[in-house]
Structure formats: C-alpha cells, structure tokens
Amino acid sequence: MSMGFISVPLVVFMIVVAPLWLILHYRSKRQAGEGLSGEDQKKLETLVARAEDMQERIVTLERILDAEVPRWRQK
C-alpha cells in the first residue's frame, strides 16, 4: 500500500514534469546565450548615441557656467 502511494506520483513526475522541466530549462539557456536581438541592438546603439549627445551638451553647459558664474560648483 505505501509503495503505491509513493510510486504513482514519482512515475507521473518522471514521465510528465521532469521532461518539461528539462526542455524549458535548456530552451531558456539557449535563448540567453544568443545575446541581443537585432532590434535590441539597434535600441542600444540609439541610446548610446543619445547619451553621447547629452554628455556633449553637459560639457558645453558647464563651460558656459564656468565662464559666467565662476563659483557655481561650490554652491
């Protein structure tokens, strides 16, 4: 009686759950290993370009403030 109580869920687990678990696990590993998609790569390049533009603007604004208000960084 007790062997049937344990063996039935174990068999169901080994036939149904374990294969699904392995398939889903290795599918997610493969997708993670592929890296960025083409669309994600484009978005990343766009963000990098925008960040560089903003950095240039910040440097320009700091130069203007340094010329017009010499002690602005101390405030």
C-alpha positions, 0 to 999 in steps of 0.5 A: 500500500505505501509503495503505491502511494509513493510510486504513482506520483514519482512515475507521473513526475518522471514521465510528465514534469521532469521532461518539461522541466528539462526542455524549458530549462535548456530552451531558456539557456539557449535563448540567453546565450544568443545575446541581443536581438537585432532590434535590441541592438539597434535600441542600444546603439540609439541610446548610446548615441543619445547619451553621447549627445547629452554628455556633449551638451553637459560639457558645453553647459558647464563651460558656459557656467564656468565662464559666467558664474565662476563659483557655481560648483561650490554652491 
